[in-house]
Amino acid sequence: MISQKTYDRIKTSLTVQAVASSQTFVKALELLEKPAETLSTPWQDIQARVDALRVDLPRLVEVLDAVTPHLPAGILAQLVYDPAAPPLESQYRQVTIVAVNCTGFSKLIQGFGPAYPNDITRALNLFFIKMQNEVDYYGGTIMRLDLYNPGDLLVAVFGAPVAHEKDTQRACLTARSMQNAMQGLDYEIRSLIKLSIGIHTGFAFAGTFGSAQASQRGYSVLGRTVQAAEKLMGKAGPGRILASQAVWHALGGAFEGQPAALALEDFEAGVLPAVMLGEAVSVQLERLVSHGAASTFVGRESYLEKLRAAFETAAQNHNLTLLAVTGEAGVGKSRLVREWMEQCRPLAPATWIQVTAHSYGQKAKGVFIELLEKYLKWDEVPSNGERLDRLFDTVQALHPGEAEGWMQACLDQQAYLGHFLGLNLDERPRLAARIRPLDAESLQINTRQALCDLLTQAARSQPLVIILDDLHWADPESLELLKVVAASLDIGLPILFCLLFRSLKENPATAAWQSITNENPNCISLALPELSQADAGTLLASLLSASQLPAGFQDFIQKKTDGNPLYIEELLNTMIESGAIRSVDGQWQLTDPDRPVQVPDTLYQIIQSRIDQLDFSSPGSRRLLWAAAIAGEECSEELLWHVYQAAGRSRQEYSRQLKELMNAALLQRARLKDPKDPAALKYEFRHNLVRQVAY
């Protein structure tokens, strides 16, 4: 069926038949000839232009910069690494889909009329830019923008082509932020445009589609997960968000919600009973909390004692102390510090400030901005003027009132820190006048000094404990400022910095800590290992409230998790929910020891995000990891190299990428039965679950 207007333009090319019930459409029967303009080869034209540009490298860089924003994250690294290979290997991945039905565009366009195309363009661009910004902020990708009945369809994907930890939570935060962003549109526009949103999570097929001769290639995600999200979207209704049961389960109580009454037909398992999603309750994406039973604190008593001793040293002896708690994801860093805080807070008066670096929406110096906001209790004073007053009162209270020139010192500190915190100083001309004449370097020096002065004055009032969590996600400017502050503060101050980050060799936080330890004598490093087999057994027994575990069960869990507490909890929850282990007459039993255990969603996203990061740090390493996964739980050096060189890669490249996989804690050398036999060298996965995800 084609419109009459379209047919009038190409009458010589078609044989048509009138439609009795319509005056505006006709039925196309036969294509008589191809219009001349369709015989051109646009892809060849583009290729010719690219060939002509090869002699102009600066121009090529400009073209690349222009194209890059239109590519999903992760694709460019693979294209550059191997231009001759397919742009992206097709994969079966866990994803979360946000399907958005946007209605009201037709009314908007009709309302402006054909005489105002620029106004229409501005309104539509403003809307889509706001939606794009929300998706980008949480690390998603807009996969498709298409027609829908009624309105239009926007589909965003989280988990492909690059996965992040807590992708499901990110997707839900994005959906809620999209609804809230509508308030930033003109009333006349937002009164017409309405959003209905559906969210579902599951596995889907992801890849790049289109031939080498096609004028357009695209990365897309296909499958029932996408279809289910779109079906939920169709049932949601304007202004509402409908999440599947699988999504609600993954959220673990982080959002408000209420059951939605839906018909059962056309919905698959894992979708119903659906939930109408409300506001976020308490979402910290970086906290890897199991939604099972609360775990017992085991295997960390010696580390807890060292933390207590560090607090006493800093508080009683007035020593500036810097402490780093490191370990891989889920090993229990945050849990250890939480126990430490609960035990030490009653021991002596101190100011405790905890800041968590975010894996999304980073801003320059964000860690220290949040540190000051928490110290100043920004949540109690929402307006700009109130915050300027709170900042002055805090600074004034920390200054000795009898010192000569204290007022000028307070105003200087208020101006520098107010500018640092993004306050509008134009409301106070005398503050703005202190900032305006300074160049960028002078302003930076004065701001750093003002920050150090504030921390110094606060510590002289009472001991100061600053906990910086998930520092591996901190922005570079925050890490640089941390090094400056650590080097600038007086070592006789009762200040304790407790830094938590993952122990990866390529981690910027690791490099920052190394620099700090070179400059400061009072540095303590606590590297948390996995739990021993005995401690892991104690944890399992606690989680199951059982005095005796099923035969072979502890060995099975230990082999899968290598004693990582989070991995143990999540794997156990998944096995209970799937029926792989169940309680019979008060005794836990394995129902089918030979049945493969599904990787829990939380762990899948953690592991997949680490694998996807290889495309940025070491393009091509992912393929070596896949080869190892195919080879088995353990792979000899000879076999791994044989598989890799079959793809035409060099020994030097193989060695470099193998080193990258070991630095990323994905592969490790297996224990040799005969250390003197070099032919016996083998590699194994750091965790058995890593192989399952990679495979």
C-alpha positions in Angstrom: 0.0 0.0 0.0 1.4 3.4 -1.0 -0.1 6.9 -0.7 -1.6 8.6 -3.8 0.9 11.4 -3.4 3.8 8.9 -3.7 2.2 7.2 -6.7 1.8 10.5 -8.5 5.6 10.9 -8.3 6.5 7.5 -9.8 3.6 6.6 -12.1 5.8 5.3 -14.8 7.5 2.7 -12.5 4.4 1.0 -11.0 1.3 -0.9 -11.9 -1.3 -0.2 -9.2 -4.9 -1.0 -8.3 -7.4 1.3 -6.7 -8.6 0.6 -3.2 -12.3 0.8 -2.9 -12.3 1.9 0.8 -9.7 4.6 0.4 -9.2 7.8 -1.6 -5.7 8.4 -0.4 -4.0 5.0 -0.9 -3.5 2.6 -3.8 -2.2 -1.0 -3.9 1.1 -1.6 -5.8 0.9 -4.7 -8.0 4.1 -4.7 -10.1 7.4 -2.8 -10.4 7.9 -2.0 -14.1 11.4 -0.5 -14.0 13.9 0.8 -11.5 14.1 4.6 -11.5 17.5 5.7 -12.7 18.4 7.4 -9.5 18.2 4.1 -7.5 20.9 2.5 -9.7 23.7 4.6 -8.2 26.1 3.1 -5.8 26.3 5.4 -2.8 28.6 3.1 -0.8 31.1 3.1 -3.6 30.9 6.9 -3.8 31.6 7.1 -0.1 34.5 4.7 -0.4 36.0 6.8 -3.3 35.8 9.9 -1.1 37.5 8.2 1.8 40.3 7.0 -0.6 40.8 10.6 -1.7 41.1 11.7 1.9 43.9 9.3 2.8 46.6 11.7 1.9 45.1 14.3 4.3 45.6 12.8 7.8 44.4 15.9 9.7 41.2 15.9 7.7 40.7 12.1 8.4 41.0 12.8 12.1 38.3 15.5 11.8 36.1 13.0 10.0 36.7 10.4 12.7 35.8 12.9 15.4 32.6 13.7 13.6 31.6 10.0 13.2 32.6 8.8 16.7 29.6 10.3 18.6 27.2 8.3 16.3 28.8 4.9 17.2 27.8 2.9 20.3 30.5 2.7 23.0 33.1 0.0 22.4 32.7 -0.3 18.6 35.4 2.2 17.6 38.1 0.4 19.5 37.4 -2.9 17.7 37.2 -1.1 14.3 40.6 0.5 14.8 42.2 -2.7 16.1 41.2 -4.8 13.0 39.5 -2.8 10.2 39.3 -5.9 8.0 37.3 -7.9 10.6 33.6 -7.6 11.1 32.8 -4.4 13.1 31.5 -6.4 16.0 31.3 -10.2 16.7 27.7 -11.2 17.2 27.0 -12.3 20.7 24.3 -13.6 22.9 24.3 -11.2 25.8 22.4 -10.3 28.9 20.7 -6.9 28.3 18.1 -4.7 29.8 15.8 -3.0 27.3 14.0 0.3 27.9 11.2 0.8 25.3 9.7 4.2 25.2 6.5 5.1 23.3 6.5 8.8 22.6 3.1 10.2 21.6 2.0 13.7 20.7 4.6 14.5 17.9 1.9 14.7 15.2 -0.2 17.1 17.3 2.9 19.2 17.9 3.8 19.3 14.2 0.3 20.1 13.2 0.0 22.7 15.9 3.0 24.7 14.5 2.0 24.2 10.9 4.1 24.1 7.7 5.1 27.8 8.1 7.3 27.2 11.2 9.7 24.3 10.4 12.4 25.8 12.5 10.2 25.9 15.6 9.2 22.3 15.0 12.9 21.2 14.6 13.9 23.1 17.8 11.1 21.5 19.9 11.9 18.0 18.6 15.6 18.4 19.0 15.2 19.7 22.6 13.1 16.6 23.5 15.5 14.1 21.9 18.6 15.7 23.3 17.1 15.5 26.8 16.3 11.8 26.3 19.8 11.1 24.8 21.4 12.9 27.7 19.6 10.6 30.3 20.6 7.5 28.4 24.2 8.6 28.0 24.4 9.6 31.7 23.7 6.0 32.9 25.8 4.3 30.2 23.1 3.1 27.8 22.8 3.2 24.0 19.9 4.4 22.0 19.5 1.5 19.6 16.5 2.5 17.6 14.1 5.3 16.8 11.2 4.2 14.8 7.5 4.6 13.9 5.0 3.1 16.2 1.2 3.1 16.5 0.4 5.4 18.1 3.3 7.8 18.1 7.0 6.9 17.9 9.2 4.3 19.5 12.6 4.9 21.2 14.5 1.8 22.3 17.6 2.1 24.6 19.7 -0.9 25.5 21.9 -1.4 28.6 24.5 -4.2 28.6 25.4 -4.1 24.9 27.7 -3.4 23.2 29.4 -2.6 26.6 28.1 -4.0 29.9 28.3 -2.2 33.2 27.7 -3.4 36.7 24.0 -3.0 37.7 22.8 -2.4 34.2 19.3 -3.2 35.2 19.3 -0.5 37.9 20.8 1.9 35.4 18.0 1.2 33.0 15.3 1.9 35.6 17.1 5.1 36.7 17.2 6.2 33.1 13.4 5.6 32.6 12.6 7.5 35.8 15.0 10.3 34.7 13.4 10.5 31.3 10.0 11.1 32.9 11.5 13.8 35.2 13.4 15.4 32.3 10.0 16.3 30.6 9.7 19.0 33.2 12.5 20.8 31.5 10.5 21.3 28.3 8.2 24.3 27.6 4.8 23.7 29.1 3.2 23.9 25.6 5.4 21.0 24.4 5.3 18.7 27.5 1.5 19.0 27.6 1.4 17.3 24.2 4.2 14.8 24.4 3.6 11.8 26.7 5.9 8.8 27.5 4.9 5.2 28.1 7.8 3.0 29.1 8.4 -0.7 29.4 11.5 -2.4 30.8 12.6 -6.1 30.6 15.9 -7.9 31.2 17.2 -11.1 29.7 19.4 -12.6 27.0 19.3 -11.3 23.5 21.2 -11.5 20.2 23.5 -8.5 19.6 25.5 -7.7 16.5 26.2 -5.4 13.6 23.9 -5.9 10.6 24.3 -4.8 6.9 26.6 -5.9 4.1 29.9 -4.3 3.0 28.1 -2.9 0.0 25.2 -1.4 1.9 25.0 2.3 2.4 24.2 1.8 6.1 25.3 -0.6 8.8 23.8 -0.7 12.3 24.4 -2.3 15.6 21.2 -3.8 17.0 19.8 -6.1 19.6 17.2 -8.6 18.7 15.1 -11.3 20.4 12.2 -11.9 22.8 13.7 -9.6 25.5 13.3 -6.6 23.1 9.8 -7.8 22.2 8.7 -8.2 25.8 9.9 -4.7 26.7 7.9 -3.3 23.8 4.8 -5.3 24.9 5.1 -3.9 28.4 5.5 -0.4 27.0 2.2 -0.9 25.1 0.4 -1.8 28.3 2.0 0.9 30.6 0.0 4.0 29.7 1.1 7.6 29.4 3.4 8.8 32.2 3.9 5.3 33.6 6.8 2.8 33.7 6.0 -0.9 33.6 8.8 -3.3 34.6 8.8 -7.1 34.2 9.1 -9.5 37.1 12.7 -10.2 36.1 13.6 -6.5 36.4 11.8 -6.2 39.7 13.7 -9.1 41.1 17.0 -7.7 40.0 16.3 -4.3 41.6 16.2 -5.9 45.1 13.9 -3.3 46.7 15.8 -0.3 45.3 12.6 1.2 43.8 9.0 1.6 44.9 6.5 -0.4 42.9 3.1 -1.9 42.9 1.7 -5.0 41.0 0.1 -4.3 37.7 -3.0 -6.2 36.6 -2.2 -7.6 33.1 -3.7 -10.3 30.9 -1.5 -13.4 30.7 -1.7 -13.9 27.0 1.3 -12.9 24.8 3.7 -12.7 27.8 6.4 -15.1 28.4 7.9 -16.4 31.7 9.9 -13.8 33.6 7.7 -10.9 32.5 4.7 -11.4 34.7 3.7 -10.5 37.3 4.7 -7.0 36.1 5.3 -4.1 38.4 4.3 -0.4 37.9 7.6 1.2 38.8 7.7 4.1 41.3 10.4 6.4 42.6 13.9 5.2 43.5 14.1 4.4 47.2 17.8 4.0 47.9 19.9 3.2 44.8 23.6 3.0 45.1 24.8 1.3 41.9 28.2 0.6 43.3 26.9 -1.4 46.3 26.9 -5.1 45.3 24.3 -6.3 47.8 22.7 -9.7 47.6 18.9 -9.8 48.0 19.2 -13.0 50.0 19.8 -13.5 53.7 22.2 -11.2 55.5 25.6 -12.8 55.7 27.8 -13.5 58.7 31.0 -11.5 59.1 33.7 -14.1 58.8 37.4 -14.4 58.0 38.2 -10.7 58.4 38.9 -10.3 62.2 42.6 -9.6 61.8 41.9 -6.8 59.2 39.3 -5.3 61.5 41.8 -5.1 64.3 44.3 -3.3 62.0 41.5 -0.8 61.1 40.7 -0.2 64.8 44.4 0.4 65.5 44.7 2.9 62.7 41.7 4.9 64.0 43.2 5.0 67.5 46.6 6.1 66.2 45.1 8.9 64.2 42.6 10.1 66.9 44.8 9.7 70.0 48.3 10.4 68.7 47.3 13.1 66.2 48.9 11.4 63.2 47.8 12.0 59.6 47.2 8.4 58.5 46.3 7.1 55.0 44.8 3.6 54.7 44.0 1.6 51.6 41.7 -1.4 51.6 42.0 -3.2 48.3 40.6 -6.4 46.7 38.6 -7.6 43.8 34.9 -6.9 43.4 32.8 -8.6 46.0 35.6 -9.6 48.3 34.1 -7.6 51.2 35.9 -4.2 51.3 32.8 -2.2 52.1 31.4 -4.8 54.5 34.7 -4.7 56.4 34.7 -0.9 56.7 31.0 -0.9 57.7 31.9 -3.2 60.6 34.8 -1.0 61.5 32.6 2.1 61.6 30.1 0.5 63.8 32.7 -0.6 66.3 34.8 2.7 66.4 32.1 5.4 66.4 31.3 4.8 70.1 35.0 4.8 71.1 35.8 8.5 70.6 34.2 11.6 69.2 35.1 12.1 65.5 33.6 13.5 62.3 33.0 10.6 59.9 32.4 11.4 56.2 31.9 8.7 53.6 31.9 9.4 49.9 31.3 6.9 47.1 32.7 7.5 43.6 30.3 6.8 40.8 30.7 4.7 37.8 28.4 6.9 35.8 27.9 10.6 35.2 31.4 11.5 36.5 32.3 15.2 36.9 35.7 16.7 37.5 36.7 16.6 41.2 33.4 15.0 41.9 34.7 13.0 44.9 35.9 16.1 46.7 32.8 18.1 45.8 30.6 15.4 47.3 33.0 15.4 50.4 32.4 19.1 51.0 28.7 18.8 50.3 28.4 16.1 53.0 30.5 18.0 55.5 28.4 21.1 55.0 25.2 19.1 55.1 24.0 20.6 51.8 20.8 18.5 51.9 19.5 20.8 54.7 19.9 24.0 52.6 18.6 23.7 49.1 18.9 27.3 47.8 22.1 29.0 46.5 21.9 31.8 49.1 21.3 29.4 52.0 24.3 27.4 50.9 26.6 30.5 50.7 25.5 31.4 54.2 26.1 27.8 55.5 29.6 27.9 53.9 30.4 31.2 55.6 29.1 30.0 59.0 31.1 26.8 58.8 34.3 28.6 57.8 33.8 31.3 60.5 33.2 28.7 63.2 36.5 27.1 62.4 38.5 30.4 62.4 39.8 31.8 65.7 37.7 35.0 66.0 40.4 37.0 67.8 43.0 36.6 65.0 43.7 39.7 63.0 42.2 39.7 59.5 40.0 36.7 60.2 37.1 38.2 58.3 39.1 38.6 55.1 40.4 35.0 55.5 36.8 33.8 55.9 35.6 35.6 52.8 38.5 34.3 50.7 37.9 30.8 51.8 34.2 31.2 51.2 34.8 32.5 47.7 37.2 29.8 46.6 35.2 26.9 48.0 31.9 28.4 46.8 33.3 28.6 43.3 34.7 25.0 43.6 31.2 23.8 44.6 29.5 25.5 41.7 27.6 28.2 43.7 26.5 31.4 42.0 28.8 34.0 43.5 27.2 36.8 41.5 24.6 37.0 44.3 27.4 38.2 46.6 29.5 40.8 44.6 32.3 40.9 47.1 32.8 37.1 46.7 32.7 37.3 42.9 35.2 40.1 43.0 37.7 37.8 44.7 37.5 35.2 41.8 37.2 37.4 38.8 40.8 38.7 38.5 42.4 35.3 39.0 43.8 33.2 36.1 43.0 29.5 36.1 46.3 28.5 37.7 46.1 31.0 40.5 42.5 30.0 41.2 43.4 26.3 41.3 46.3 27.0 43.8 44.0 29.1 46.0 41.2 26.6 45.9 43.4 23.7 46.9 44.8 25.7 49.8 41.3 26.7 50.9 40.3 23.0 50.9 43.3 22.0 52.9 42.7 24.8 55.4 39.1 23.7 55.9 40.1 20.1 56.5 42.9 21.3 58.9 40.5 23.5 60.9 37.9 20.7 61.0 40.4 18.2 62.3 41.6 20.6 65.0 38.0 20.7 66.3 37.8 16.9 66.5 39.4 13.9 64.7 38.3 13.6 61.0 37.8 10.2 59.3 37.3 10.4 55.5 36.2 7.2 53.7 36.5 7.3 49.9 34.8 4.2 48.6 35.0 2.7 45.1 37.9 5.0 44.2 38.6 2.9 41.1 35.7 4.8 39.5 36.9 8.2 40.6 37.6 10.8 37.9 41.3 11.7 37.2 40.9 15.2 38.7 39.7 13.8 42.0 42.7 11.4 42.2 45.1 14.2 41.4 43.5 16.4 44.1 43.8 13.5 46.6 47.5 13.3 46.0 47.9 17.1 46.5 45.8 17.1 49.7 47.7 14.1 51.1 51.0 15.8 50.5 49.9 19.2 51.8 48.2 18.4 55.1 50.3 18.6 58.3 51.3 15.1 59.4 50.4 16.0 63.0 46.7 16.3 62.3 44.2 13.7 63.6 43.0 12.9 60.1 42.4 9.3 58.7 41.8 8.8 55.0 40.4 5.3 54.3 40.5 4.5 50.6 38.7 1.5 49.1 39.4 0.4 45.5 39.8 -2.7 43.4 43.3 -4.2 43.1 43.9 -4.1 39.4 47.3 -3.2 38.1 45.9 -0.9 35.4 43.6 0.9 37.9 44.3 4.7 38.1 43.5 4.5 41.8 46.3 2.0 42.3 48.8 4.4 40.6 47.5 7.3 42.8 48.0 5.2 45.9 51.5 4.3 44.9 52.3 8.0 44.5 50.8 8.8 47.9 52.9 6.0 49.7 56.0 7.5 48.1 55.4 10.9 49.8 53.8 10.0 53.1 55.3 7.8 55.9 52.0 6.9 57.6 50.5 4.7 54.9 48.9 1.3 55.6 47.8 -1.2 52.9 45.3 -3.9 53.6 44.8 -6.3 50.7 41.8 -8.5 51.2 42.0 -12.1 49.8 39.2 -14.5 49.1 37.8 -16.5 52.1 39.6 -19.7 53.0 37.7 -22.9 52.4 36.9 -23.1 56.2 35.6 -19.5 56.3 33.7 -20.0 53.1 32.0 -23.1 54.7 31.1 -21.0 57.8 29.6 -18.4 55.5 27.6 -21.0 53.6 26.3 -22.6 56.8 25.2 -19.1 58.1 23.4 -18.2 54.9 21.5 -21.6 54.9 21.0 -21.6 58.7 22.3 -25.2 58.5 24.7 -27.1 60.8 25.4 -29.6 58.0 25.9 -29.0 54.3 25.0 -31.4 51.5 27.8 -33.8 50.6 30.2 -32.2 48.1 28.3 -28.9 48.1 31.0 -26.8 49.8 33.6 -28.1 47.3 31.3 -27.3 44.4 30.7 -23.7 45.6 34.4 -23.2 46.4 35.4 -24.3 42.9 32.8 -22.0 41.3 33.6 -18.9 43.4 37.1 -19.4 44.8 35.9 -18.1 48.1 34.6 -14.7 47.0 31.9 -13.7 49.5 29.6 -11.9 47.0 30.0 -14.7 44.5 29.0 -17.3 47.2 25.9 -15.3 48.2 24.7 -14.6 44.7 25.3 -18.2 43.5 23.6 -19.6 46.5 20.5 -17.3 46.0 20.3 -18.4 42.3 20.5 -22.0 43.1 17.8 -21.7 45.7 15.5 -19.7 43.4 16.1 -22.2 40.5 15.5 -25.2 42.7 19.0 -26.6 42.3 19.2 -26.8 46.1 16.2 -27.1 48.3 15.3 -27.8 52.0 13.7 -31.2 52.6 12.6 -31.9 56.2 15.0 -29.2 57.4 18.0 -30.6 55.5 19.4 -29.0 52.3 19.8 -31.2 49.3 21.2 -30.9 45.8 18.4 -31.8 43.5 20.5 -32.4 40.4 24.3 -32.2 40.9 25.0 -32.5 37.2 22.7 -29.7 36.1 24.7 -26.6 34.9 24.3 -23.6 37.3 23.2 -20.3 35.7 25.5 -17.4 36.4 23.6 -14.9 38.6 22.6 -11.7 36.9 24.6 -9.5 39.3 27.8 -11.5 38.7 27.2 -11.8 35.0 27.1 -8.0 34.7 30.2 -7.6 36.9 32.2 -10.1 34.9 30.9 -9.0 31.4 31.7 -5.4 32.2 35.3 -6.4 33.0 35.5 -8.4 29.7 34.1 -5.5 27.7 36.6 -3.1 29.2 39.3 -5.1 27.3 38.1 -3.4 24.1 39.4 -0.1 25.5 42.5 -1.2 27.3 43.7 -4.0 25.0 41.6 -4.5 21.8 41.8 -8.1 20.7 42.3 -9.6 24.2 38.7 -10.5 24.3 39.3 -13.0 21.4 42.1 -14.6 23.3 39.8 -14.9 26.3 37.2 -16.6 24.1 39.8 -19.1 22.8 40.7 -20.0 26.4 37.0 -20.4 27.3 36.5 -22.8 24.4 39.6 -24.8 25.4 38.2 -25.6 28.8 38.7 -24.7 32.5 42.4 -25.2 32.1 44.4 -24.6 28.9 48.0 -25.4 28.1 50.3 -22.7 26.8 50.9 -24.7 23.6 47.2 -25.1 22.8 46.3 -21.5 23.6 49.1 -20.2 21.3 48.1 -22.6 18.5 44.5 -21.4 18.5 45.6 -17.8 18.6 48.1 -17.9 15.8 45.6 -19.6 13.6 43.9 -16.2 13.4 47.0 -14.7 11.9 48.3 -13.0 15.0 51.9 -12.6 16.1 53.7 -14.1 19.1 54.4 -10.6 20.4 50.7 -9.7 20.2 49.8 -12.9 21.9 52.2 -12.3 24.8 51.0 -8.7 25.3 47.3 -9.7 25.3 47.9 -12.7 27.6 49.6 -10.3 30.1 46.5 -8.0 29.8 44.2 -10.8 30.7 46.3 -11.7 33.8 46.5 -8.0 34.9 42.7 -7.8 34.6 42.4 -10.9 36.9 40.6 -12.9 34.3 43.3 -15.5 33.7 46.1 -16.8 35.9 48.8 -19.4 35.7 47.7 -22.8 36.9 49.7 -24.6 39.6 52.3 -26.9 37.9 52.6 -30.5 38.8 56.2 -30.3 37.7 57.7 -26.8 38.0 60.8 -27.8 36.1 58.8 -28.9 33.0 58.1 -25.7 30.8 55.8 -27.8 28.6 53.5 -28.2 31.6 52.7 -24.5 31.7 49.0 -24.0 31.8 46.5 -21.2 32.3 43.2 -21.2 34.1 40.4 -18.7 34.7 40.5 -16.6 37.9 37.0 -17.8 38.7 35.1 -20.6 37.1 32.2 -18.2 36.6 34.4 -16.0 34.4 34.7 -18.9 31.9 31.0 -19.4 31.9 30.4 -15.7 31.0 33.2 -15.6 28.4 32.0 -18.8 26.8 
